[in-house]
Amino acid sequence: MTATALRALLASDHVTHVPGVYDPVTAALAVRAGHRAVHLSGAAVSATMLGRPDLGFVHATQIADRASTLVPALDGIPLLADADTGYGNPLQAVWTGLAYARAGIAGLHLEDQVSPKRCGHLAGKEVIDTALAAAKIEALADQVPHLAVIARTDAYAVHGLADTVDRCRAYAAAGADAVFPEGVDRLEDLREIQKAIPGVPLVINRSEAAARHAAATDAELAEAGVRLVLHPVAALLAAMRAASLTYRAIAETGGAEAVDRMPWAAFTALVGQDEALELDARYIPRRLET
């Protein structure tokens, strides 16, 4: 199970950078680049599937459906997926976990915002009662043990560090494999959380949507207990920038020659064209000699 591989990364003594992917082609590119885990963001699915912002437009079934198309391209690399708030109470969170596991997802992160949620970097967020959020984590850990569960809290921007620490402690006690204190990037704050829950892996977010302080080194983060660093939309934003330049060039000059693009042969190799043609030729009946 890829959940085992994801849990092994959480149990390691170093930081693993986890890039966002959003379709089979980006999944294949991430594998070729040597990544050991990848991430599927709800914001990326909402944008690429619906053209909508990260304001609760997508549901578990849509995330699971998109994941099912990514997993075959990942060659066993674990996929960590956004599960928003679990899309309901503990019962619905378990159903979400089961749907994710069926899709081949290795782990999910579940947040403690009210539903419908807001993007983690927007103002106006609200968080639910700690006990209810912990109950969702406990239900998932009990009922879907083959799925790694990362408990995300958005309390930092709402109530500050003290409540964030309390929630991380409660979620770890409920059975979370790791905690994800959204918005926390200062080393001193991460160390405060680590001190409260020694031995529990931390996951942090490096999203372009957030204003960040000077980035700590991987060694500093590892010392503070961080094991995964998510880069959920970096590749998506790069792709959108490249597409924007290409469309503009075609509109202005009648061609895209000035824009750096992947060669066609590299693209067809990435999607397995030669292998598909070989398989096609193998099973097409030979024309009978007359």
C-alpha positions, 0 to 999 in steps of 0.5 A, a space after each residue: 500500500 502506498 499509505 505505508 510509503 507515506 507513513 515511512 516519509 512521516 517517520 523519517 528524520 528528514 524533510 520531504 518536499 511534496 509538489 502538487 499535481 493535478 492531472 496524469 501528465 503532471 503526475 508523470 512529470 513529478 515521478 520523472 523528477 524523482 519525487 517520493 510523494 505528491 499532493 492533490 489540492 482542492 484548489 487545483 481541482 476546483 480551478 482545473 475542473 470547474 474554473 472556480 476558486 477554493 471556496 467549497 465548490 468541489 466535493 469528495 467524489 470529485 477529488 476521488 475521481 481526479 485522483 483515480 486518473 493520477 494514480 496509474 501515472 504515479 508508479 506507486 508513489 504515494 498521493 496525499 489529497 486534500 479532504 477539506 473538512 471531510 465534507 460533514 461530520 465524523 460519519 461523512 468524513 469516514 465515507 470520504 476516507 473510504 472513497 479516497 482509499 478506493 481511488 488509490 489515495 495514500 493519505 488525506 489532510 482534514 481541516 477544522 474549518 466550518 463548512 463550507 470552508 475558505 481557502 486557508 490563506 483568506 481572511 474570515 475563516 472560522 474553526 469548529 469545536 476542537 472536540 468535533 474536529 478530533 472526533 472526525 480524526 478518531 473516526 477516520 483512524 479507526 474506520 480507515 486505518 489503511 489511509 494516512 490521516 494528517 490533521 490540519 488546523 486553521 486556528 493560527 490565523 483565527 485564535 493564535 498559537 496557543 489554540 493551535 498547540 492545543 488543537 494539534 495535541 488533541 488531534 494527535 491524541 485522536 490518532 492523526 499520523 501527523 499534524 498540519 498547522 496551517 499558516 505556521 512557518 516561523 521556526 520558533 512557533 513550529 518548535 513550540 508545537 513540537 515541544 507539545 507533541 514530541 514525536 508527532 510529525 509536522 506538515 507545513 505548506 509553502 503556497 504562493 497564496 500566502 505571505 511567508 517569512 524567510 524560508 527556513 532550511 530543510 535542516 532547521 525544519 527537520 530539527 523542528 519536527 517537520 517531515 513534509 513540506 507541501 508545494 500545492 500549486 507551484 506547478 499549476 501556476 507555472 503551467 498557467 503562466 506558460 499557457 498565458 504567454 503562449 496564447 498571447 504570442 499566438 494572438 500577437 504574432 500568429 505563432 508560439 515559436 518565441 515561447 519555450 515549450 516541451 518538444 512534441 517527441 518528449 510529450 508523446 514519450 511522456 504519455 506513452 505513445 510508442 508503447 500504445 502503438 506497439 500494443 495496438 499493432 500487436 493485437 490488430 488482426 493481420 490482413 489475410 493474404 489473397 
